[in-house]
Structure formats: C-alpha cells, structure tokens
C-alpha cells in the first residue's frame, strides 16, 4: 500500500473527513497549560476528529 493510499483510507475512517490541524492540537495544549484547566487531571484527551469514538479510547 502506498503512503497516499494509506492516508486516503485513514482520512475516510475519521468522522470529520480530515486530519487534525496543527493549530487544533496547539489550542488543546495551550488550554491544558492554562489556569482554565486547573481542575483537569489524569485525563486522556483525543484530538482526533472522532477517530476514537466508540472505541473506548
């Protein structure tokens, strides 16, 4: 399987039909490092466009 075929299949499996953008990842990190996230601890936050929905992840 070529890299492009893999990417096409991976994107097709994501509910939002695209990869997460670097700015979306950065925004999550900035939020978690901010005082607004002071009560959040021990969590796994998936910025995945819904790829883990229903998988228990």
PyMOL Python script that loads the backbone (N, CA, C, O; Angstrom):
from pymol import cmd

cmd.read_pdbstr("""\
ATOM      1  N   UNK A   1       0.854  -1.173   0.000  1.00  0.00           N
ATOM      2  CA  UNK A   1       0.000   0.000   0.000  1.00  0.00           C
ATOM      3  C   UNK A   1       0.900   1.237   0.000  1.00  0.00           C
ATOM      4  O   UNK A   1       1.857   1.318   0.770  1.00  0.00           O
ATOM      5  N   UNK A   2       0.592   2.169  -0.846  1.00  0.00           N
ATOM      6  CA  UNK A   2       1.382   3.396  -0.911  1.00  0.00           C
ATOM      7  C   UNK A   2       1.017   4.305   0.259  1.00  0.00           C
ATOM      8  O   UNK A   2      -0.020   4.130   0.899  1.00  0.00           O
ATOM      9  N   UNK A   3       1.872   5.264   0.522  1.00  0.00           N
ATOM     10  CA  UNK A   3       1.611   6.228   1.594  1.00  0.00           C
ATOM     11  C   UNK A   3       0.336   7.021   1.297  1.00  0.00           C
ATOM     12  O   UNK A   3      -0.449   7.304   2.202  1.00  0.00           O
ATOM     13  N   UNK A   4       0.136   7.373   0.037  1.00  0.00           N
ATOM     14  CA  UNK A   4      -1.067   8.131  -0.334  1.00  0.00           C
ATOM     15  C   UNK A   4      -2.331   7.295  -0.145  1.00  0.00           C
ATOM     16  O   UNK A   4      -3.353   7.812   0.306  1.00  0.00           O
ATOM     17  N   UNK A   5      -2.270   5.995  -0.489  1.00  0.00           N
ATOM     18  CA  UNK A   5      -3.418   5.110  -0.277  1.00  0.00           C
ATOM     19  C   UNK A   5      -3.727   4.984   1.216  1.00  0.00           C
ATOM     20  O   UNK A   5      -4.888   4.999   1.623  1.00  0.00           O
ATOM     21  N   UNK A   6      -2.674   4.859   2.023  1.00  0.00           N
ATOM     22  CA  UNK A   6      -2.864   4.765   3.470  1.00  0.00           C
ATOM     23  C   UNK A   6      -3.524   6.037   3.991  1.00  0.00           C
ATOM     24  O   UNK A   6      -4.468   5.968   4.777  1.00  0.00           O
ATOM     25  N   UNK A   7      -3.032   7.199   3.558  1.00  0.00           N
ATOM     26  CA  UNK A   7      -3.596   8.478   4.008  1.00  0.00           C
ATOM     27  C   UNK A   7      -5.070   8.583   3.609  1.00  0.00           C
ATOM     28  O   UNK A   7      -5.901   9.014   4.408  1.00  0.00           O
ATOM     29  N   UNK A   8      -5.389   8.197   2.392  1.00  0.00           N
ATOM     30  CA  UNK A   8      -6.775   8.256   1.912  1.00  0.00           C
ATOM     31  C   UNK A   8      -7.675   7.380   2.773  1.00  0.00           C
ATOM     32  O   UNK A   8      -8.762   7.806   3.161  1.00  0.00           O
ATOM     33  N   UNK A   9      -7.236   6.166   3.075  1.00  0.00           N
ATOM     34  CA  UNK A   9      -8.022   5.259   3.907  1.00  0.00           C
ATOM     35  C   UNK A   9      -8.144   5.782   5.337  1.00  0.00           C
ATOM     36  O   UNK A   9      -9.202   5.671   5.956  1.00  0.00           O
ATOM     37  N   UNK A  10      -7.051   6.354   5.861  1.00  0.00           N
ATOM     38  CA  UNK A  10      -7.082   6.882   7.228  1.00  0.00           C
ATOM     39  C   UNK A  10      -8.065   8.038   7.337  1.00  0.00           C
ATOM     40  O   UNK A  10      -8.835   8.108   8.295  1.00  0.00           O
ATOM     41  N   UNK A  11      -8.047   8.942   6.372  1.00  0.00           N
ATOM     42  CA  UNK A  11      -8.965  10.081   6.388  1.00  0.00           C
ATOM     43  C   UNK A  11     -10.410   9.614   6.235  1.00  0.00           C
ATOM     44  O   UNK A  11     -11.307  10.167   6.873  1.00  0.00           O
ATOM     45  N   UNK A  12     -10.643   8.624   5.417  1.00  0.00           N
ATOM     46  CA  UNK A  12     -12.001   8.100   5.221  1.00  0.00           C
ATOM     47  C   UNK A  12     -12.569   7.526   6.521  1.00  0.00           C
ATOM     48  O   UNK A  12     -13.786   7.508   6.709  1.00  0.00           O
ATOM     49  N   UNK A  13     -11.700   7.058   7.417  1.00  0.00           N
ATOM     50  CA  UNK A  13     -12.142   6.452   8.671  1.00  0.00           C
ATOM     51  C   UNK A  13     -12.429   7.486   9.763  1.00  0.00           C
ATOM     52  O   UNK A  13     -12.964   7.135  10.814  1.00  0.00           O
ATOM     53  N   UNK A  14     -12.083   8.744   9.529  1.00  0.00           N
ATOM     54  CA  UNK A  14     -12.274   9.799  10.522  1.00  0.00           C
ATOM     55  C   UNK A  14     -13.599  10.508  10.242  1.00  0.00           C
ATOM     56  O   UNK A  14     -13.828  10.951   9.116  1.00  0.00           O
ATOM     57  N   UNK A  15     -14.478  10.626  11.245  1.00  0.00           N
ATOM     58  CA  UNK A  15     -15.782  11.254  11.013  1.00  0.00           C
ATOM     59  C   UNK A  15     -15.728  12.659  10.403  1.00  0.00           C
ATOM     60  O   UNK A  15     -16.610  13.003   9.616  1.00  0.00           O
ATOM     61  N   UNK A  16     -14.726  13.483  10.736  1.00  0.00           N
ATOM     62  CA  UNK A  16     -14.673  14.830  10.165  1.00  0.00           C
ATOM     63  C   UNK A  16     -14.013  14.852   8.787  1.00  0.00           C
ATOM     64  O   UNK A  16     -13.912  15.908   8.163  1.00  0.00           O
ATOM     65  N   UNK A  17     -13.566  13.687   8.314  1.00  0.00           N
ATOM     66  CA  UNK A  17     -13.008  13.503   6.959  1.00  0.00           C
ATOM     67  C   UNK A  17     -11.787  14.367   6.659  1.00  0.00           C
ATOM     68  O   UNK A  17     -11.594  14.822   5.532  1.00  0.00           O
ATOM     69  N   UNK A  18     -10.964  14.586   7.690  1.00  0.00           N
ATOM     70  CA  UNK A  18      -9.697  15.292   7.507  1.00  0.00           C
ATOM     71  C   UNK A  18      -8.817  14.998   8.709  1.00  0.00           C
ATOM     72  O   UNK A  18      -9.290  14.507   9.734  1.00  0.00           O
ATOM     73  N   UNK A  19      -7.543  15.300   8.575  1.00  0.00           N
ATOM     74  CA  UNK A  19      -6.626  15.162   9.699  1.00  0.00           C
ATOM     75  C   UNK A  19      -6.752  16.401  10.588  1.00  0.00           C
ATOM     76  O   UNK A  19      -7.114  17.478  10.113  1.00  0.00           O
ATOM     77  N   UNK A  20      -6.458  16.246  11.852  1.00  0.00           N
ATOM     78  CA  UNK A  20      -6.449  17.389  12.757  1.00  0.00           C
ATOM     79  C   UNK A  20      -5.353  18.353  12.322  1.00  0.00           C
ATOM     80  O   UNK A  20      -4.264  17.939  11.923  1.00  0.00           O
ATOM     81  N   UNK A  21      -5.653  19.625  12.406  1.00  0.00           N
ATOM     82  CA  UNK A  21      -4.706  20.670  12.042  1.00  0.00           C
ATOM     83  C   UNK A  21      -3.775  20.951  13.220  1.00  0.00           C
ATOM     84  O   UNK A  21      -4.170  20.806  14.377  1.00  0.00           O
ATOM     85  N   UNK A  22      -2.551  21.351  12.928  1.00  0.00           N
ATOM     86  CA  UNK A  22      -1.579  21.646  13.984  1.00  0.00           C
ATOM     87  C   UNK A  22      -2.109  22.716  14.939  1.00  0.00           C
ATOM     88  O   UNK A  22      -1.828  22.664  16.136  1.00  0.00           O
ATOM     89  N   UNK A  23      -2.870  23.681  14.426  1.00  0.00           N
ATOM     90  CA  UNK A  23      -3.437  24.719  15.291  1.00  0.00           C
ATOM     91  C   UNK A  23      -4.470  24.153  16.261  1.00  0.00           C
ATOM     92  O   UNK A  23      -4.617  24.660  17.373  1.00  0.00           O
ATOM     93  N   UNK A  24      -5.180  23.116  15.855  1.00  0.00           N
ATOM     94  CA  UNK A  24      -6.150  22.475  16.753  1.00  0.00           C
ATOM     95  C   UNK A  24      -5.436  21.748  17.890  1.00  0.00           C
ATOM     96  O   UNK A  24      -5.887  21.775  19.035  1.00  0.00           O
ATOM     97  N   UNK A  25      -4.333  21.108  17.569  1.00  0.00           N
ATOM     98  CA  UNK A  25      -3.540  20.432  18.604  1.00  0.00           C
ATOM     99  C   UNK A  25      -2.948  21.475  19.557  1.00  0.00           C
ATOM    100  O   UNK A  25      -3.013  21.318  20.776  1.00  0.00           O
ATOM    101  N   UNK A  26      -2.369  22.543  18.988  1.00  0.00           N
ATOM    102  CA  UNK A  26      -1.759  23.590  19.805  1.00  0.00           C
ATOM    103  C   UNK A  26      -2.780  24.246  20.726  1.00  0.00           C
ATOM    104  O   UNK A  26      -2.472  24.534  21.882  1.00  0.00           O
ATOM    105  N   UNK A  27      -3.993  24.486  20.229  1.00  0.00           N
ATOM    106  CA  UNK A  27      -5.033  25.103  21.056  1.00  0.00           C
ATOM    107  C   UNK A  27      -5.379  24.224  22.253  1.00  0.00           C
ATOM    108  O   UNK A  27      -5.618  24.730  23.350  1.00  0.00           O
ATOM    109  N   UNK A  28      -5.407  22.924  22.046  1.00  0.00           N
ATOM    110  CA  UNK A  28      -5.686  21.996  23.149  1.00  0.00           C
ATOM    111  C   UNK A  28      -4.571  22.044  24.183  1.00  0.00           C
ATOM    112  O   UNK A  28      -4.826  22.086  25.387  1.00  0.00           O
ATOM    113  N   UNK A  29      -3.333  22.039  23.703  1.00  0.00           N
ATOM    114  CA  UNK A  29      -2.183  22.107  24.618  1.00  0.00           C
ATOM    115  C   UNK A  29      -2.200  23.414  25.402  1.00  0.00           C
ATOM    116  O   UNK A  29      -1.997  23.417  26.616  1.00  0.00           O
ATOM    117  N   UNK A  30      -2.444  24.525  24.709  1.00  0.00           N
ATOM    118  CA  UNK A  30      -2.485  25.820  25.403  1.00  0.00           C
ATOM    119  C   UNK A  30      -3.581  25.849  26.459  1.00  0.00           C
ATOM    120  O   UNK A  30      -3.373  26.362  27.558  1.00  0.00           O
ATOM    121  N   UNK A  31      -4.739  25.303  26.131  1.00  0.00           N
ATOM    122  CA  UNK A  31      -5.817  25.242  27.116  1.00  0.00           C
ATOM    123  C   UNK A  31      -5.394  24.421  28.328  1.00  0.00           C
ATOM    124  O   UNK A  31      -5.593  24.848  29.466  1.00  0.00           O
ATOM    125  N   UNK A  32      -4.817  23.256  28.098  1.00  0.00           N
ATOM    126  CA  UNK A  32      -4.432  22.385  29.211  1.00  0.00           C
ATOM    127  C   UNK A  32      -3.331  22.999  30.073  1.00  0.00           C
ATOM    128  O   UNK A  32      -3.213  22.669  31.253  1.00  0.00           O
ATOM    129  N   UNK A  33      -2.533  23.880  29.498  1.00  0.00           N
ATOM    130  CA  UNK A  33      -1.477  24.558  30.250  1.00  0.00           C
ATOM    131  C   UNK A  33      -1.974  25.838  30.928  1.00  0.00           C
ATOM    132  O   UNK A  33      -1.228  26.484  31.664  1.00  0.00           O
ATOM    133  N   UNK A  34      -3.208  26.194  30.684  1.00  0.00           N
ATOM    134  CA  UNK A  34      -3.743  27.446  31.216  1.00  0.00           C
ATOM    135  C   UNK A  34      -4.440  27.232  32.559  1.00  0.00           C
ATOM    136  O   UNK A  34      -4.760  26.102  32.928  1.00  0.00           O
ATOM    137  N   UNK A  35      -4.669  28.319  33.282  1.00  0.00           N
ATOM    138  CA  UNK A  35      -5.416  28.221  34.546  1.00  0.00           C
ATOM    139  C   UNK A  35      -6.839  27.697  34.367  1.00  0.00           C
ATOM    140  O   UNK A  35      -7.416  27.156  35.310  1.00  0.00           O
ATOM    141  N   UNK A  36      -7.407  27.846  33.184  1.00  0.00           N
ATOM    142  CA  UNK A  36      -8.769  27.354  32.945  1.00  0.00           C
ATOM    143  C   UNK A  36      -8.864  25.833  33.065  1.00  0.00           C
ATOM    144  O   UNK A  36      -9.952  25.297  33.274  1.00  0.00           O
ATOM    145  N   UNK A  37      -7.752  25.145  32.937  1.00  0.00           N
ATOM    146  CA  UNK A  37      -7.755  23.686  33.011  1.00  0.00           C
ATOM    147  C   UNK A  37      -7.234  23.184  34.356  1.00  0.00           C
ATOM    148  O   UNK A  37      -6.859  22.018  34.482  1.00  0.00           O
ATOM    149  N   UNK A  38      -7.211  24.052  35.349  1.00  0.00           N
ATOM    150  CA  UNK A  38      -6.633  23.696  36.652  1.00  0.00           C
ATOM    151  C   UNK A  38      -7.295  22.486  37.302  1.00  0.00           C
ATOM    152  O   UNK A  38      -6.644  21.777  38.069  1.00  0.00           O
ATOM    153  N   UNK A  39      -8.561  22.234  37.020  1.00  0.00           N
ATOM    154  CA  UNK A  39      -9.271  21.120  37.649  1.00  0.00           C
ATOM    155  C   UNK A  39      -9.165  19.827  36.851  1.00  0.00           C
ATOM    156  O   UNK A  39      -9.701  18.799  37.265  1.00  0.00           O
ATOM    157  N   UNK A  40      -8.486  19.867  35.725  1.00  0.00           N
ATOM    158  CA  UNK A  40      -8.349  18.665  34.889  1.00  0.00           C
ATOM    159  C   UNK A  40      -7.075  17.942  35.284  1.00  0.00           C
ATOM    160  O   UNK A  40      -5.993  18.529  35.304  1.00  0.00           O
ATOM    161  N   UNK A  41      -7.218  16.654  35.600  1.00  0.00           N
ATOM    162  CA  UNK A  41      -6.040  15.844  35.916  1.00  0.00           C
ATOM    163  C   UNK A  41      -6.301  14.395  35.520  1.00  0.00           C
ATOM    164  O   UNK A  41      -7.432  13.915  35.592  1.00  0.00           O
ATOM    165  N   UNK A  42      -5.267  13.719  35.111  1.00  0.00           N
ATOM    166  CA  UNK A  42      -5.356  12.298  34.805  1.00  0.00           C
ATOM    167  C   UNK A  42      -6.292  11.947  33.666  1.00  0.00           C
ATOM    168  O   UNK A  42      -6.941  10.903  33.706  1.00  0.00           O
ATOM    169  N   UNK A  43      -6.376  12.793  32.654  1.00  0.00           N
ATOM    170  CA  UNK A  43      -7.283  12.544  31.539  1.00  0.00           C
ATOM    171  C   UNK A  43      -6.514  12.315  30.243  1.00  0.00           C
ATOM    172  O   UNK A  43      -5.434  12.869  30.040  1.00  0.00           O
ATOM    173  N   UNK A  44      -7.073  11.514  29.396  1.00  0.00           N
ATOM    174  CA  UNK A  44      -6.571  11.354  28.031  1.00  0.00           C
ATOM    175  C   UNK A  44      -7.516  12.128  27.127  1.00  0.00           C
ATOM    176  O   UNK A  44      -8.703  11.813  27.051  1.00  0.00           O
ATOM    177  N   UNK A  45      -7.002  13.127  26.449  1.00  0.00           N
ATOM    178  CA  UNK A  45      -7.827  13.952  25.576  1.00  0.00           C
ATOM    179  C   UNK A  45      -7.406  13.674  24.136  1.00  0.00           C
ATOM    180  O   UNK A  45      -6.290  13.993  23.724  1.00  0.00           O
ATOM    181  N   UNK A  46      -8.317  13.076  23.388  1.00  0.00           N
ATOM    182  CA  UNK A  46      -8.042  12.723  21.999  1.00  0.00           C
ATOM    183  C   UNK A  46      -8.475  13.866  21.086  1.00  0.00           C
ATOM    184  O   UNK A  46      -9.655  14.210  21.022  1.00  0.00           O
ATOM    185  N   UNK A  47      -7.515  14.445  20.388  1.00  0.00           N
ATOM    186  CA  UNK A  47      -7.816  15.461  19.380  1.00  0.00           C
ATOM    187  C   UNK A  47      -7.683  14.720  18.050  1.00  0.00           C
ATOM    188  O   UNK A  47      -6.657  14.786  17.374  1.00  0.00           O
ATOM    189  N   UNK A  48      -8.750  14.018  17.706  1.00  0.00           N
ATOM    190  CA  UNK A  48      -8.661  13.036  16.622  1.00  0.00           C
ATOM    191  C   UNK A  48      -9.793  13.127  15.603  1.00  0.00           C
ATOM    192  O   UNK A  48      -9.903  12.277  14.720  1.00  0.00           O
ATOM    193  N   UNK A  49     -10.618  14.133  15.719  1.00  0.00           N
ATOM    194  CA  UNK A  49     -11.720  14.269  14.769  1.00  0.00           C
ATOM    195  C   UNK A  49     -12.759  13.170  14.869  1.00  0.00           C
ATOM    196  O   UNK A  49     -13.522  12.945  13.929  1.00  0.00           O
ATOM    197  N   UNK A  50     -12.793  12.488  15.995  1.00  0.00           N
ATOM    198  CA  UNK A  50     -13.769  11.433  16.204  1.00  0.00           C
ATOM    199  C   UNK A  50     -13.281  10.036  15.858  1.00  0.00           C
ATOM    200  O   UNK A  50     -14.057   9.082  15.909  1.00  0.00           O
ATOM    201  N   UNK A  51     -12.006   9.902  15.505  1.00  0.00           N
ATOM    202  CA  UNK A  51     -11.476   8.600  15.106  1.00  0.00           C
ATOM    203  C   UNK A  51     -11.582   7.558  16.213  1.00  0.00           C
ATOM    204  O   UNK A  51     -11.690   6.365  15.927  1.00  0.00           O
ATOM    205  N   UNK A  52     -11.552   7.988  17.466  1.00  0.00           N
ATOM    206  CA  UNK A  52     -11.624   7.033  18.583  1.00  0.00           C
ATOM    207  C   UNK A  52     -13.025   6.891  19.140  1.00  0.00           C
ATOM    208  O   UNK A  52     -13.223   6.162  20.112  1.00  0.00           O
ATOM    209  N   UNK A  53     -13.999   7.560  18.560  1.00  0.00           N
ATOM    210  CA  UNK A  53     -15.390   7.476  19.035  1.00  0.00           C
ATOM    211  C   UNK A  53     -15.878   6.035  19.015  1.00  0.00           C
ATOM    212  O   UNK A  53     -15.771   5.343  18.002  1.00  0.00           O
ATOM    213  N   UNK A  54     -16.401   5.606  20.119  1.00  0.00           N
ATOM    214  CA  UNK A  54     -16.927   4.256  20.205  1.00  0.00           C
ATOM    215  C   UNK A  54     -15.881   3.171  20.403  1.00  0.00           C
ATOM    216  O   UNK A  54     -16.220   1.991  20.488  1.00  0.00           O
ATOM    217  N   UNK A  55     -14.606   3.559  20.477  1.00  0.00           N
ATOM    218  CA  UNK A  55     -13.574   2.547  20.653  1.00  0.00           C
ATOM    219  C   UNK A  55     -13.125   2.420  22.096  1.00  0.00           C
ATOM    220  O   UNK A  55     -12.254   1.610  22.414  1.00  0.00           O
ATOM    221  N   UNK A  56     -13.723   3.226  22.973  1.00  0.00           N
ATOM    222  CA  UNK A  56     -13.321   3.206  24.366  1.00  0.00           C
ATOM    223  C   UNK A  56     -12.078   4.021  24.608  1.00  0.00           C
ATOM    224  O   UNK A  56     -11.572   4.047  25.729  1.00  0.00           O
ATOM    225  N   UNK A  57     -11.552   4.712  23.555  1.00  0.00           N
ATOM    226  CA  UNK A  57     -10.333   5.489  23.679  1.00  0.00           C
ATOM    227  C   UNK A  57     -10.589   6.879  23.825  1.00  0.00           C
ATOM    228  O   UNK A  57      -9.653   7.670  23.942  1.00  0.00           O
TER     229      UNK A  57
END
""", "prot")
cmd.dss("prot")
cmd.show_as("cartoon", "prot")
cmd.util.cbc("prot")
cmd.orient("prot")
